[in-house]
């Protein structure tokens, strides 16, 4: 009887826990006491090369610029110049910018691949790129739909390295504008959603992000198609969004950087990967300091604070702002001023045309 009572008492806390708290909700604040240095404003003016402002033609840019000033964001690159409204949307975006804050925003254009096998698609798209640049676009943004969702009239997946697009990449090089390209998604999205998958919580809470070798194709296949484009067009500058989904394997990314001198990377949505490997990431930034750009992707001002803290401080064991995306803790890289300036603005100034250099200290 006595043993039975002890057994029941030992089991009781677990029973209560299982009834009141799902294990994936267990996320206690750390009791670790270490110096903390939250950063709400970047040390130097910065260029966010990866932002999406779909309502730019009609939005109040004054309010947005006020928020940018508080972050020390000197220039925002709006990658969604054509939005969902084509040339009219691009013209509206550029007009709003030029009428109010011509030196605070740079606009990229976009293209549609779904009718790629229509007669004259290549010629028409090249012509569109030329016209958009004349209007004021300063780059081309390629969404992950290329290689993932875009299909021809027969329902076939349009490959990233489809030869019908080659003249487009070449035209961008000729015009001197960079191509910021997002290809595929994180590799674990293709893995089974089980206890071995580091992205289990994200895939469970966001099941539409799950991929497979047939939906739409193997990860390695899509990524290799992207690299084929970089190899085939050495005179065009490509900015590989999200560090090409290799922020969790900086050794492999370094080999790609060495092989592909026309490939730059930006850190949008992968700061959590860098923050959990501060020594390895610090060495990567040291070696490739001339080819990494600052990007964020989704625009929520308070989320930039985590980026600044990872890049600028030596803080230890602090959380990411979305637990489902990164349940681990992060550490500051404490990058030196030379690397920070290159990351924040100097590298972007070198490869993206028509940014006002007067906004930056040197």
Buried (B, 14 or more C-beta within 10 A) or exposed (E): EEEEEEEEEEEEEEEEEEEEEEEEEEEEEEEEEEEEEEBEEBBBBBBBBBBBBEBBBEEEBEEBBEEBEEBBBBBBBBBBBBBEEEBEBBBBBBBBBEEEBEBBBBBBBBBBBBEBBEEEBBEEBBEBBEEBBEBBBBBBBBBBBBBBEBBBEEEEBBBBBBEBBBBBBBBBBBBBBBBBBBBBBBBBBBBEBEEEBBBBBBBEEEEEBBBEEEEBBBBEBBBEBBBEBBEEBEEBBBBBBBBBBBBBBBEEBBEBBEEBEBBBBBBBBBBBBBBBBBEBBBBBBEBBBEBBBBBBBEBEBEBBBBBBBBBBBEBBEBBBBBBBBBBEBBBBBBBEEEBBBBBBBBBBBBBBBEBEEEBBEE
